[in-house]
């Protein structure tokens, strides 16, 4: 078996609502619940005790990473609905829940799949804007804590807009709509309760995105940027994958990005022997706890052989 010969069956359904499978009702419903939770926090802030709000804020932070890496991520690769309008509306809802435009996220994520957490070239650049090597030194992966807490500030709106423009005016327009609606929502909440937005919501929102970057870091730390089948790092913890919509099968996902989340276990079974042969990295804990893995390699080991 060679990597080129591997095919995974497409998911098909006769549903008039869902594009791939009726199982997508699960992430859709959880996406709606997350949207409701976004508004619930605003409602409860002046009414609930501080300790309750701190707990709910932390849950919101975790849920941002959960949504981005599960619901939103799977939606980008395989939009849930047949009707384009429903996909647009779901994307808009997700933009509010996670506090960034899903159209813009799509652009950044597709660059991620073009580069696959690639190493720096001779000019110190990477194709993947999210690459763990982009801000590293001596050919090594970046320190996980600077990657986690600084990546939120590193997005280049100009570069993202330029890449988005290549997709045509419709995508540019929808990106602006999502940003405009999100800004309007945040301004409205600020006018109604600035303490909530400034002192509570923004810190927990930022921390949630940091958790997402932490999750992303260990989905590639110890992977092999030079082998397509080993680009990603997988975690097969059952509870993690049930809750995170099989986000743990990340080596499999990078190997076949269009494989539906319900097909991850089948894809893994199909390529398991080849993965073992090519040295695909597997960690025991969920990716966000990847720093606890007992076989974690030193950062010096992440450099390319010629850079070591």
C-alpha positions as CSV (number, residue, x, y, z in Angstrom):
1,X,0.0,0.0,0.0
2,X,1.3,3.5,-0.9
3,X,-0.1,6.8,0.4
4,X,-1.3,7.7,-3.1
5,X,-3.4,4.5,-3.4
6,X,-5.4,5.1,-0.2
7,X,-9.0,6.2,-0.7
8,X,-11.7,6.7,1.9
9,X,-15.3,6.3,1.0
10,X,-17.3,9.6,0.8
11,X,-20.2,10.0,3.2
12,X,-23.5,10.3,1.5
13,X,-27.1,10.9,2.6
14,X,-30.6,11.3,1.1
15,X,-31.3,14.0,3.7
16,X,-32.8,17.2,2.2
17,X,-31.3,19.2,5.0
18,X,-27.8,17.8,5.6
19,X,-25.1,17.6,2.9
20,X,-23.2,14.5,4.1
21,X,-24.9,12.7,7.0
22,X,-27.7,13.1,9.5
23,X,-25.1,12.6,12.2
24,X,-24.1,16.3,11.5
25,X,-27.2,17.2,13.5
26,X,-25.0,16.6,16.6
27,X,-22.4,19.3,15.9
28,X,-25.1,21.6,14.6
29,X,-27.1,21.4,17.8
30,X,-24.0,21.9,20.0
31,X,-23.1,24.9,17.9
32,X,-26.6,26.4,18.6
33,X,-26.1,25.7,22.3
34,X,-22.7,27.4,22.3
35,X,-24.3,30.4,20.6
36,X,-27.0,30.4,23.3
37,X,-24.3,30.1,26.0
38,X,-22.6,33.2,24.5
39,X,-25.7,35.3,25.3
40,X,-26.4,33.5,28.6
41,X,-23.1,34.8,30.0
42,X,-24.2,38.4,29.2
43,X,-27.5,37.9,30.8
44,X,-26.1,36.3,34.0
45,X,-23.2,38.7,34.6
46,X,-25.2,41.3,36.7
47,X,-27.3,38.6,38.3
48,X,-25.0,35.7,39.3
49,X,-22.4,35.5,42.1
50,X,-18.8,36.2,41.1
51,X,-17.6,32.7,41.7
52,X,-20.3,31.4,39.4
53,X,-19.4,33.8,36.7
54,X,-15.7,32.9,37.0
55,X,-16.6,29.2,36.6
56,X,-18.8,29.9,33.6
57,X,-16.2,32.1,32.1
58,X,-13.6,29.3,32.3
59,X,-16.1,26.9,30.7
60,X,-16.6,29.5,27.9
61,X,-12.8,29.6,27.4
62,X,-12.7,25.8,27.0
63,X,-15.7,25.8,24.8
64,X,-14.1,28.2,22.4
65,X,-11.3,25.7,21.8
66,X,-13.8,22.9,21.6
67,X,-15.9,24.7,19.0
68,X,-13.0,25.9,16.9
69,X,-11.3,22.6,16.8
70,X,-14.5,20.4,16.6
71,X,-17.7,22.0,15.3
72,X,-16.2,24.9,13.3
73,X,-13.2,22.9,12.0
74,X,-15.4,20.1,10.6
75,X,-17.8,22.6,9.2
76,X,-15.0,24.3,7.2
77,X,-14.0,21.1,5.6
78,X,-17.4,19.6,5.1
79,X,-20.2,22.3,5.3
80,X,-23.1,20.7,7.2
81,X,-26.1,21.8,5.0
82,X,-27.2,21.4,1.4
83,X,-28.6,24.9,1.2
84,X,-25.8,27.6,0.8
85,X,-27.9,30.1,2.8
86,X,-28.0,27.7,5.9
87,X,-24.3,27.3,5.7
88,X,-23.9,31.1,5.6
89,X,-26.2,31.6,8.6
90,X,-24.4,28.8,10.5
91,X,-21.0,30.4,9.7
92,X,-22.4,33.8,10.9
93,X,-23.6,32.2,14.2
94,X,-20.2,30.6,14.7
95,X,-18.4,33.9,14.0
96,X,-20.3,35.4,17.0
97,X,-19.9,32.4,19.3
98,X,-16.1,32.2,18.7
99,X,-15.5,35.9,18.2
100,X,-13.9,35.8,14.8
101,X,-15.1,35.6,11.2
102,X,-15.4,32.0,10.0
103,X,-14.7,33.1,6.4
104,X,-11.4,34.5,7.6
105,X,-10.8,31.4,9.7
106,X,-11.3,29.3,6.5
107,X,-8.6,31.3,4.7
108,X,-6.1,30.8,7.6
109,X,-7.0,27.2,7.9
110,X,-6.6,26.4,4.2
111,X,-3.1,28.0,4.4
112,X,-2.5,25.7,7.3
113,X,-3.3,22.7,5.0
114,X,-1.1,24.1,2.3
115,X,1.9,24.3,4.5
116,X,1.1,21.6,7.1
117,X,3.1,23.2,9.8
118,X,6.1,23.5,7.5
119,X,9.6,24.5,8.5
120,X,11.0,27.9,7.6
121,X,12.4,28.3,4.1
122,X,15.7,30.1,3.3
123,X,14.0,33.4,3.9
124,X,12.7,32.4,7.3
125,X,9.1,32.2,6.0
126,X,6.5,29.4,6.2
127,X,3.6,28.7,3.9
128,X,1.5,27.8,7.0
129,X,0.8,31.0,9.0
130,X,0.0,28.8,12.0
131,X,3.2,26.7,11.7
132,X,4.8,25.9,15.1
133,X,8.1,26.6,13.3
134,X,7.2,30.0,12.0
135,X,8.5,31.9,15.0
136,X,11.0,29.2,16.1
137,X,14.8,29.5,16.1
138,X,17.6,27.3,14.9
139,X,15.1,25.2,12.9
140,X,13.2,24.2,16.0
141,X,9.6,24.5,16.9
142,X,8.7,27.6,18.9
143,X,8.4,27.5,22.6
144,X,4.8,26.2,23.3
145,X,4.0,29.0,25.8
146,X,4.9,31.9,23.5
147,X,3.0,30.1,20.7
148,X,0.0,29.7,22.9
149,X,-0.2,33.2,24.3
150,X,1.1,35.3,21.4
151,X,-0.4,33.6,18.3
152,X,-3.7,35.5,19.0
153,X,-1.9,38.8,18.1
154,X,0.0,37.5,15.1
155,X,-2.8,37.3,12.5
156,X,-2.2,39.7,9.6
157,X,-5.6,41.2,8.5
158,X,-3.9,42.5,5.3
159,X,-2.5,39.1,4.3
160,X,-5.8,37.3,5.1
161,X,-7.8,39.9,3.1
162,X,-5.5,39.5,0.2
163,X,-5.8,35.7,0.2
164,X,-9.6,36.0,0.6
165,X,-9.8,38.3,-2.4
166,X,-8.5,35.4,-4.5
167,X,-11.8,33.6,-3.8
168,X,-13.9,36.3,-5.4
169,X,-16.2,39.2,-4.3
170,X,-18.8,37.0,-2.7
171,X,-16.4,35.6,-0.2
172,X,-15.0,39.0,0.5
173,X,-18.5,40.4,1.1
174,X,-19.5,37.6,3.5
175,X,-16.2,38.0,5.4
176,X,-17.0,41.7,5.8
177,X,-20.6,40.9,6.9
178,X,-19.4,38.5,9.5
179,X,-16.9,41.0,10.9
180,X,-19.5,43.7,10.8
181,X,-22.1,41.7,12.7
182,X,-19.5,40.6,15.3
183,X,-18.3,44.2,15.8
184,X,-21.9,45.4,16.1
185,X,-22.7,42.7,18.7
186,X,-19.6,43.6,20.8
187,X,-20.3,47.3,20.6
188,X,-23.9,46.7,21.6
189,X,-22.9,44.6,24.6
190,X,-20.3,47.3,25.5
191,X,-22.9,50.0,25.5
192,X,-25.3,47.9,27.6
193,X,-22.6,46.7,30.1
194,X,-19.0,47.8,29.5
195,X,-17.8,46.1,32.7
196,X,-19.0,42.7,31.3
197,X,-17.1,43.2,28.0
198,X,-13.9,44.7,29.3
199,X,-13.4,43.0,32.7
200,X,-15.0,39.6,32.0
201,X,-15.7,38.7,28.5
202,X,-12.6,39.8,26.6
203,X,-10.1,38.1,29.1
204,X,-12.0,34.8,28.9
205,X,-12.4,35.1,25.2
206,X,-8.7,35.6,24.8
207,X,-7.9,32.7,27.0
208,X,-10.2,30.5,25.0
209,X,-8.3,31.3,21.8
210,X,-5.0,30.6,23.7
211,X,-6.4,27.2,24.6
212,X,-7.1,26.6,20.9
213,X,-3.6,27.5,20.0
214,X,-2.3,25.2,22.7
215,X,-4.4,22.4,21.2
216,X,-3.0,23.2,17.8
217,X,0.6,23.2,18.9
218,X,0.5,19.7,20.2
219,X,-1.4,18.5,17.1
220,X,1.9,19.0,15.3
221,X,4.7,19.0,17.9
222,X,6.8,16.0,17.1
223,X,5.2,15.4,13.8
224,X,7.3,15.2,10.6
225,X,6.8,18.2,8.3
226,X,8.5,16.2,5.5
227,X,6.2,13.2,5.4
228,X,2.5,13.8,4.4
229,X,1.3,10.8,6.4
230,X,3.1,12.1,9.5
231,X,2.3,15.8,9.2
232,X,0.0,15.6,12.2
233,X,0.1,14.1,15.7
234,X,-2.8,11.9,16.8
235,X,-4.5,11.2,20.1
236,X,-6.9,8.3,20.3
237,X,-8.4,9.0,23.8
238,X,-12.0,7.9,23.3
239,X,-13.7,10.5,25.6
240,X,-11.6,13.3,24.0
241,X,-12.6,12.3,20.5
242,X,-16.3,11.8,21.3
243,X,-16.5,15.3,22.8
244,X,-14.2,17.0,20.3
245,X,-15.8,15.4,17.2
246,X,-12.8,13.2,16.4
247,X,-10.3,16.1,16.4
248,X,-7.8,13.7,18.0
249,X,-7.3,11.9,14.7
250,X,-5.1,14.7,13.4
251,X,-2.5,12.8,11.5
252,X,-5.3,11.1,9.6
253,X,-7.0,14.5,9.0
254,X,-4.0,16.1,7.5
255,X,-3.4,13.0,5.4
256,X,-7.0,13.2,4.0
257,X,-8.5,16.6,5.0
258,X,-11.8,16.0,3.3
259,X,-12.5,12.8,5.2
260,X,-15.7,13.4,7.2
261,X,-15.4,13.3,11.0
262,X,-17.5,10.2,11.2
263,X,-15.0,8.4,9.0
264,X,-11.9,9.0,11.1
265,X,-11.8,5.6,12.8
266,X,-12.3,3.9,9.5
267,X,-9.5,5.9,7.9
268,X,-7.2,5.1,10.8
269,X,-7.9,1.4,10.5
270,X,-7.1,1.6,6.8
271,X,-3.7,3.3,7.2
272,X,-2.6,2.1,10.6
273,X,0.2,-0.2,9.4
274,X,1.5,2.5,7.0
275,X,1.4,5.0,9.9
276,X,3.5,2.7,12.1
277,X,6.0,2.1,9.3
278,X,6.4,5.9,8.7
279,X,6.7,6.8,12.4
280,X,3.5,8.8,12.9
281,X,3.5,10.3,16.4
282,X,0.7,9.3,18.7
283,X,0.3,10.8,22.2
284,X,-1.8,9.5,25.1
285,X,-3.5,12.6,26.5
286,X,-5.7,15.0,24.5
287,X,-3.8,17.5,22.5
288,X,-4.4,20.4,24.9
289,X,-2.6,18.3,27.5
290,X,0.1,17.2,25.1
291,X,2.8,18.6,27.4
292,X,2.0,15.8,29.8
293,X,2.7,13.0,27.3
294,X,5.5,10.7,28.7
295,X,7.3,10.4,25.3
296,X,7.4,14.2,24.6
297,X,10.5,14.9,22.6
298,X,12.8,17.8,23.5
299,X,12.5,20.9,21.3
300,X,16.0,20.4,20.1
301,X,14.8,17.2,18.5
302,X,12.2,19.0,16.4
303,X,14.9,20.6,14.2
304,X,15.4,19.2,10.7
305,X,18.5,16.9,10.5
306,X,20.5,19.5,8.6
307,X,19.6,22.1,11.2
308,X,20.5,20.0,14.2
